Amino acid sequence: MNSRQRRGVILLVLSALCAVGAFAGVLTVIRDVNSKVGPEVTAYRLKSDIAPYRELTASQFERTSMPERWLPGTAVTNLRDIRGKIAVTQLKKGSLLQSDMIVDRPALEAGQQEIAIMIDASTGVAGKINPGSRVNIYATFEAENNDKGKDQSKLIVPGARVLDVGKLTALEPAQSGNDRRRTAREAVPITFALDTADAQRVAFAESFAEHVRLALVADGSDTAVPPADRSYTLDEDK
């Protein structure tokens, strides 16, 4: 083997060693990146905006993957966790779904039943009453429909718990001149969790009262109302 051939062999060996070194360097970088990033896990993000207090369904989310070490501890990684949940606030498209964005949907307690009535959207809801809210339910009766012989406002259920707020619904025109909804054009179905006696009061008022209205009770407020303050007639202010 002459000197030129020896130089060629040496260059080939050096090239091979360089290639092995470069490959080893790449593997080292990859291992370093993997050690810093870690394995990927599944998470979910919103396909579109979700309004507050709306029940969540799997179709509202899309699957995504991201490094486990970058995933917030509150991230939802299994859509089974959203069953029976509602959005606690406005959720934005593209946001990562996290457990502090959702809460359990209000449910019935022992001895309670659901009852839903239509409430005038302009006077009884105003967009501030949501599932979980506490409200006082008032009914107004014309003189001929109460024992005092005077127009009267009455608190029929204090501190009623709201289970659900339905969609705004257009009302059909009144069929008679004494229809209590004759001035209302739109209403919202509100579902309450009530015991039997309160459910009967609400059903009666919904059928025979001139108007049924809701008053939102502030969180943490005492819902007890003295008996003397549960009814009102105009002449009481004279």
Secondary structure, 3 states (H helix, E strand, C coil): CCHHHHHHHHHHHHHHHHHHHHHHHHHHHHHHHHHHHCCEEEEEEECCCECCCCECCHHHEEEEEEEHHHCCCCECCCHHHHCCEEECCCECCCCECEHHHEEECCCCCCCCEEEEEEEEHHHHCCCCCCCCCEEEEEEEECHHHCCCCCCEEEEEEEEEEEEEECCCEECCCCCCCCCCCCCCCEEEEEEEEECHHHHHHHHHHHHHCCEEEEEEECCCCCCCCCHHHCEEEHHHHC
